[in-house]
Amino acid sequence: MSMDYLVIEDWEILTEAEAIEAAIDRHGEDGTTSVAYCALESWGDRGDPEYQFWFALFLKLIQREHVGWA
């Protein structure tokens, strides 16, 4: 993906909590869904650092939601 388009500007300096908040501000959904939307928006080149950031954060949120779930 081109550096001309960023899903969330300055995503690389955000903490995970700040990134989730920025995703919610952008998409108006719960944190996991908003982060998933950001990953989908940045999808195109799976080697793109922005895509990897959003997708990794999405996976982390999904795993956290299922802790203790049988």
C-alpha positions, -999 to 999 in steps of 0.1 A, spaced: 0 0 0 12 34 -8 23 58 20 0 84 5 -29 68 23 -29 60 60 -59 46 78 -50 66 109 -23 92 108 7 86 130 -5 51 138 31 40 144 35 62 175 2 52 192 0 30 222 -24 0 218 -50 18 239 -47 50 218 -49 30 186 -81 14 198 -96 47 208 -86 62 174 -102 33 156 -134 37 176 -134 74 168 -131 66 131 -157 38 129 -180 42 159 -181 5 168 -167 -15 197 -129 -17 199 -124 -51 182 -147 -43 153 -132 -9 148 -97 -23 148 -108 -50 123 -122 -22 100 -88 -4 102 -70 -37 92 -94 -42 63 -88 -6 52 -51 -10 52 -52 -44 35 -36 -47 1 0 -56 8 2 -80 37 38 -69 41 27 -33 48 36 -23 83 4 -4 89 -17 -35 80 5 -57 102 0 -33 131 -38 -33 128 -41 -70 121 -18 -79 151 -38 -56 174 -71 -72 161 -57 -107 169 -47 -96 203 -81 -83 210 -98 -114 198 -76 -136 220 -83 -114 250 -120 -117 245 -119 -155 244 -97 -160 275 -116 -183 298 -142 -192 272 -147 -229 267 
